[in-house]
């Protein structure tokens, strides 16, 4: 059976060139980079080369990149690290209602520790209003954390407008840019953020590796304690092969930013499905959205059921955040956007990648309408909808 992978926002396959560099590293670069002898110093050189590659990807200085165990750890380091460093200056944090769970759950933990959290609302497109941010700032605000692009809907936030507001008030600004790297241009100077999160496995690198950009001069305390690796911010012997793979993936992504081709494929997928299936709703901003991301709700069909049915046909898609698939609750992102729960439960997220082809999209367009028709045939709610529609038409 052919297998079509359309869940690149959850994770990406490892790029062949990345795999090759990692295989070489696993065999040859096995030294501890903290040691002084040749095998260790060679590992250190490779690690620093990877740091340079990641820094170049976002326009940062090499020394401003701290490697972590992934995007979640980087987000935790940003929030807890800033709050610990600035707790004598205030205890108020601003974030949004649509953040990744690694930010939201960190904020909730800080709330339990006595910090005050403001969760900014979003509009029906999932956009944060910079004006709302400005109004939420207080004298005791010590951190603002707003994601750059949303992992579920792809909506891109006006980060630069918000960082300018934060800069005027002297408040550190963190942005989770995990979904943006490799899809659209990310430049820390243009963003104006003080901290920025990246994850390797979203850009065709290995899992378990990420990075936090920390602008020079930003005060941060560690959340882990041990040795002096990563300037003391992230102690423990570095995953050198993983970091080397991350660096190679970052370098490749500079050459292969996914833009126009995926926009064409994404829009053709949406337009064709809308023509063939009634009651299809687009979730997210129609224009200010990642080029690879399509989030739709198909009324009267459960999202999880569609995922499983499509999987049987060789198609891998998601319903939203991969980190939230264990819960039966509707997406917190769609809820914040005002999407009713009964529609939020009917959601599919297609996220295309560099290996997505026209034939892949055509196959989905060909099979999904039949899946929906079959599943609606078992839905009492859909049958009631048809009955009322016919009655009103008479």
Secondary structure, 3 states (H helix, E strand, C coil): CCCEECECCCCCCCCHHHHHHHHHHHHHCCCCCCCCCHHHHHHHHHHHHHHHHHHHHHCCCHHHEEEECCHHHHHHHHHHHHHHHHCCCCCEEEEECCCCHHHHHHHHHHHHCCCEEEEECCCCCCCCCHHHHHHHCCCCEEEEECCCECCCCCEECCHHHHHHHHHHHCCEEEEECCCCCCCCCCCHHHHCCCEEEEEHHHCCCCCCCEEEEECCCCCCCCCCCCCCHHHHCCCCCCCHHHHHHHHHHHHHHHHCCCCHHHHHHHHHHHHHHHHHCCCEEEECCCCCECCCEEEEEECCCCHHHHHHHHHHCCEECECCCHHHCCCCCCCHHHHHCCCCHHHHCCEEEEECCCCCCHHHHHHHHHHHHHHHHHHHCCCHHHHHHHHHHHHHHC
